[in-house]
Amino acid sequence: MTDISLLYDRSESDEIGIKLIANDMNIDLAFLPFHKIAFGFGRKGISFRSIGKDYSQELADTKVILNRCQSKNRRIYASLILENIEKAVVNPFFVESVCASKVNNLLAFSKAGVRTPTSVYIPANVKESMPNNLELDNTRDIIKLIRTYFNSQIILKPDGGTHGRGIKLTNNDLELSNALKDVIPSIINPSGVLVQEVIPKWFYDLRIIVSKEKGSFMKCAPTAMVRGGFKDFRTNTYLGNMVFRVNLPLVIMEEAIKAGKAIAKNSEATVIALDAMPFFEDVSVYNEDKIRNLFTELEKPFNKVLKTKNDPSKKNDFKSYSNKIKDVYENYMSSKPYIKIQETLQNSLNDCAKEVVFHEANACPEFWEQTRIVGGVNVGALLLQTALSLIK
């Protein structure tokens, strides 16, 4: 009988990494697909099968399931189904449903007293279908509503987007009007418009990991991954920005724990990634030109990292790939420009620690390369430890 199963819709580095960690921890980990499968329920009981294999017994034998589906909506359905058949899930349905929506994230943070950006949600869609094939354009009214809160520069965001997709910076009404043309009901933006104040985060943001085991308190990892660069106002690494490690000041860790509790509520066990931004009133005390030059110098070792990450053969020999990616990241992190940028990051974060704002939570963070090696937090181990706590 297997106590813990890994549920996923496709096997990427993180999922393969969890398998390796489970082996190291002597955990007998089973695997359940959640993509091209059929889940049957009703008078004939529960069944769970793919075209080529029946997983019904594996599902029946499992006590705790790690929900690692990449699609937010598929992950929500998975947790809902699993909890209804009385399986413990990391992360549970409540956490998944809150994390799937930026509006829900922000409301949970705000209610708990966590520092967040000023945000405005307008339920009206930009364009609405009317009888007789007519269309109602709400652009002007939406802009008027937005201007009752913000005078000029704002961020436009899809409610359920990831990796920086669909996030736009607008500086005036014309740019806002043009940006609103692309806001249509979709899987990442089911309804309405979400806008947010621009936080002067300078050139970086933070990815902070919090976790809770059954019977214990919410904890915050002492180090965090920094995503930084000057390529785009969106510091997401998918847009070419680089990654660094910082030690978190105690005041930020305390705020992260408060944010984690706001998302998890009464959940017994959970692992959550929190996104936060430093708030800088004035960066003139730092030599930005020097930092920009350091980023240019850092491109050569970082490009070696990207080349290794994009190696198409990595799944064929994942252990070998993991050693290679660890070596190139360590070379990158030991370079002089990295060390100098990291020193500036640490000092500046210490300076503004009380002004950091939290803006998003993620229930299925990527971790094997960047968060684990650079950020210093092994999310896979936390997931498995959390799962074990639900069995004891």
N, C-alpha and C positions, 0 to 999 in steps of 0.2 A: 504493500500500500504506500502511495506517495502522499506526503503531507502538503507539499508546496508545488504549484504548477506555474509556469510562465505562459501568460496569454499574450499573443502578438499577432499582428496582421502581416508583418514582414520582418525578417530577421536582418537587423543592421548591426553595426559595431556594438551598440549598447546591449542588445539582446545576447549576442555571442559572448560579450564580456561578462554578463550576468551568469551565463553557463560556466565560464571559467572560474568565477568567484565561488559559485556553488560547489564546484569540485574541490576547490581549496578549503572550503568550510565543511567538507564532507556532508553536503546536503544532497539528497537524492531528488533532483529537480525534474519534474515532468514538463512536457510542452504541449500546449493546446493552441491550435490555429484559430483565428477569428477574422477570417476574410471570406474565402470560398468554402463556407461550411453551412450546414443546415441545423438549426436548433429546433427540436420538436418538443412540444409539450401539450398536455391535455389528458384525456381519459386513458391513453396508453402509456402515460408516464413521460419521463424525460429522455430525450435522445440528443446526441451531439456527434455529427459525422461530416466528413468531407466526402468527395466523390470516391476516393480510394481507400478510406479508413474510417472505422467506427471508433470514436473517442468517448463514447458514453460511459464506459467503465472508468477510464482515467478521470473524467469529470466527477463521477460519483465518489471516487476514492480520495479526491483532493479536499483538503481542509481549508487551505489559504491559497489565493490566486494573486499573482503580481500582474496587474493590468497594464501592459505596455503597448497597447494599440496606438499607432501613430496618429490616426484621425481622431480629433476631439469628439466628434459625434459618434463614431464607432465605439470609442472608449466609454462614453456615457451609456450607450445601449448595453455594452458588455457588463458594466458594473451594475446596472439596473437589473439585468437578467440574472446575474450571478447572486446578487443579494436576495432576489426573490426565490431562489432555490437554496437559500440558506448557506451560501458560501461566504467566508470572510474574504474581503478584497482590499488590497493595497494598490491604489487609493480607493476609498469607498465612493459610492454614488454621490453623496452630498458634496464631497470635495471636488469630484470631477465636474459636477454641474456648476459650481461656483467658479471654478477655474476656467471653464469654457467661455465665460462672458466677462469682458473687461468692465462692463457696467456693474455686474455682480461683484467682481473683485473690489472695485473702488467703493461700492456701497458697504461691503463688509469691513474694509479697512477704515472707512470714515466713521462707521458706527462704533468701532472699537477704539477710536481716538488715535489711529495711526496717521502719521503725516502723509498726505496725498496731494497730488496736483488738483487745482480747481478744475472740475470736469462738468460738462453739461450734456445731457442726453435729451434729444428731441425725437419723440416717437414717430412723427410724420415722415413718410418716405419722400424723397425729393420729387419724384413723379408718381402719380397715381392714376390707374385706369378708371375711366368713367363710362357711364352708359353711352351707347351709340358710337363706340370706338373713339371717344374723346379722351384726352389726357390732361390731367391737372398738374401744373408745374408749381411746386411749392418753394422754389429756390429763394425768391425775394422774402417770403415770410420767414423761412428758416434763417436767412442771414440777419433779418431784423431781430429775431429771437436771440441769436448768437451775440449780436452787438449790445444787447442789454447786459451781457456779462463781460465781454472782451472788446476792447477798442480796436486792436489791430492784429498782431501776429498770433496765430493759434495753430494747434496740431489737430488734424482730422484723422480719425482712426476707425477701422472696422471693428465691430464688437468682438468678433471671434477670430481675428487674424493672428498669424504667427510669422516669425522671421522677418518682421518689418514690412511685410506685404500690405499695400494699401494705405500706409501711413504717409500723410502729406503735410508739409509745412506751408502755410499761406500767410502772406504779409498784408493783404488788402482785400477789399470786396471783390475785385475782379479775379484775383487768384482763387479766392474762396468759391466764387461762382463757378469757375472752371473746374475746380476740384470736386464740387458737388455733383457735377455731371457724371462722374464715375461711381457715385455712391448709389448702387442699386441693390435691391433685396437679393441676397445670396447666402450660401452656406456659412460664409464668414461674417456676414452682416445681415441677419435675418430681417431686421426692421429698424427704420429710423436713422438718426445721425448722432455720432458721438464726437464731441470736440473737447479739447483740453488746453490749458494754459501751457506756454512754452517754459520749461524749467531750464534755467541757465546752468546746465550740467557741465559746461566747458566741453571736454572731448571724450568723456567716458561715462559708463554706467556700471552697475554691480549686479552680479548673479549670486544670490545668497541662498544657501540650503538650510532648511529647518526640518526637523523630524521628530516624531513621537512614537515610542513603543508602548504597547499596552501596559497599563499600570505605572507608567512613568510620566515625566513632565515633557513639554515641548522643549527641544534643544536647538541651538543654532551652531552650525559649524564655525570654528574660530577664524577660518580663512574664507575668502570669496574670490570668484573669478571676475576680473575686470575686462570689459569689452571697450576698446578705445581706438581712436584714430580721428583724422580730420577729413576722411573721404566723403562723409555724409553726415547730416545731423542725426540720422539713425545709426546708432553705434553697433547694431547687430553684426555679428561676424559673417553672416551670409552676404553682407555688402562689402566685404573686403577688409573689415577692421581687425585689429590684432587683439590678443588676449594676454592678460597679466594676472599676477596674484597679489592680494593685499591681506594684511592682518586686520581684522575688523575691530575697531574701537568698541569698548563695552557698551556704550550708549546705542550704537547701531545694532549690536547683537540683541539688546533688550527690546528695541523697537521691532526687530525681525521676529522675535518670539511672540510679541504682541500681534504682529501681522499674521503669523502662522496660526495662532489660536483663533483669530478672526475668521480664517478660511476653514479650519478644521472643525470648529465648534466642539461637539461632543464625540467626534470620531475617536475610536480607540487607538488606531495606529495609522500613521500617515507619513509621507515624505513629499515635501513641496519645495519648489524653487521659487524664490521671490526676486523680482526685478525692482531695483531701486536706483535713484539718481541723486548725486550730490547737488546741492543748491549753492551756487557761487554768486555773491553780489558783485565781487570784483576779483578778476584774475590778473590784474596788472602787476601784482607782486611776484608773479611767476614769469619766467622768460619763455613766452610761447614760441618765438622764432627758433630758439634753441631746441625746444621739444619737437617742433615740426621737422627740423633737420635730423634729429635722432630717429624719428619714424622713417625717414628716407634711408638712413643707414641700416635700420632694422629689417628692411624689405628683403635683403638677400637671405639671411637665415630663416625668415618667415616663409619665403617662397619654397625653401627646401621642405618645410613642414607641410605646405599645401600640396607639393608634389607627392610626398609620401602618403598623405591622406587620400589622394585621388588615385592611388595605385589600384587598378581593377582586379588584381590577383589577391588582394588582401583576405578575402573570405576563404580562399583555398588553403591558406596557411596563416590562420589568425594569430597564433602565438608568435610566429616570426614577425608578422606585421606589428604586433603590439610592442615588441622589443625595438623595432625600427622607429616607430612613431615616438616612443619614449626617448630614444637617443636623439632624434632631431629636435624634439621639444626641449630637451635638456641643453642641447647646444645653443638653441635659440635663447633660452632663459639665462644662459651663462655669458651671453654676449654683452659687451660694454653698453651699447645703446639701450638694451632691455633693462639692464641694472639701473641706468640713469633715469629712464622713464619711470620705472617702478618706484624709485626713490621719490620722484615728484608726486606720483600717484599716492603713495603712502602719506607723505607729508601734507598734501592738500586734503586728503580724506580725513586725516586727524584734525585739520583746521576747521572743517565744516561738518564734523560728525553729528552735531546736534541739528543740522539742517537737511539731512538726507530725507528724501520723500520716496514712498513706495507706490508703485503704479500697476503692478501685475503679479499674478501667481500662476505657476505652471505645474500641473500634476504629473507630467511625463517629460522631464527635462533630459536632453541629451547630455551625456556625461563621460563616455569612455575616454575620449582624447582630451578635450579642453578642460572640463571641470575636474576630472580626476588627476591629470598630470600637471596642468598649469594651476588650476584653482586649489588643488590639494584636498579635494573632497571626493571620496569614492562612493558615489550615489548607489552603485550596485550593491555594495556591502551593507549600506544603510537599509536598502529595500529588503534584503534577505534577513537582516537582524530584526527588522520590524515585523516581517512575516513570521519569524520564529516566535516572537513575543505573543502572537495570536494563538499559538499552539500550546504554549506552556500552561 
